[in-house]
Amino acid sequence: MSVIQRPVNIMLVDDDEINNFITVKLIRKAFPDSVLSTYLNGRLAIDRLKDILQHQPENIPDYILLDINMPVMNGWEFLEEYKQLNFDSDKKITIYILSSSVFSNDIDKSKSYESVASFISKPLNLESIKEVFSVLNFHNH
């Protein structure tokens, strides 16, 4: 049975539009086939995830890049609500916390969430993007 490789699907949740523009450009440069969507706060992203879960479960993102400090719903509130969504255990989304924060309590707090893979400092650059998604390199050769 052959597995059809679909493009990697990445959701970016950050209220900084300039940072989003740069991050999207960097991801597209590193992974041209990726499917990217951006949301300016956690509420918009959660609403979209609920919609995907209900209507298009095949489009669940593989990765979420999540900022902490955002209006409406911040990263921590997003993670609390995310825990309430019943995602199929075999389709686990990998979440990376994006932050310019260097507070160790934020880093420690991020480790308390099972769904959070790592804490990444902003601003991102091509190297950090490639490092974060290094697992994808196997699919791109």
Rosetta blueprint (number, residue, H / E / L):
1 M L
2 S L
3 V L
4 I L
5 Q L
6 R L
7 P L
8 V L
9 N E
10 I E
11 M E
12 L E
13 V E
14 D L
15 D L
16 D L
17 E H
18 I H
19 N H
20 N H
21 F H
22 I H
23 T H
24 V H
25 K H
26 L H
27 I H
28 R H
29 K H
30 A H
31 F L
32 P L
33 D L
34 S L
35 V E
36 L E
37 S E
38 T E
39 Y E
40 L L
41 N L
42 G H
43 R H
44 L H
45 A H
46 I H
47 D H
48 R H
49 L H
50 K H
51 D H
52 I H
53 L H
54 Q H
55 H H
56 Q L
57 P H
58 E H
59 N H
60 I L
61 P L
62 D L
63 Y E
64 I E
65 L E
66 L E
67 D E
68 I L
69 N L
70 M L
71 P L
72 V L
73 M L
74 N L
75 G H
76 W H
77 E H
78 F H
79 L H
80 E H
81 E H
82 Y H
83 K H
84 Q H
85 L L
86 N L
87 F L
88 D L
89 S L
90 D L
91 K L
92 K L
93 I L
94 T E
95 I E
96 Y E
97 I E
98 L E
99 S E
100 S L
101 S L
102 V L
103 F L
104 S H
105 N H
106 D H
107 I H
108 D H
109 K H
110 S H
111 K H
112 S L
113 Y L
114 E L
115 S L
116 V E
117 A E
118 S E
119 F E
120 I E
121 S E
122 K L
123 P L
124 L L
125 N L
126 L H
127 E H
128 S H
129 I H
130 K H
131 E H
132 V H
133 F L
134 S H
135 V H
136 L H
137 N H
138 F H
139 H H
140 N H
141 H L
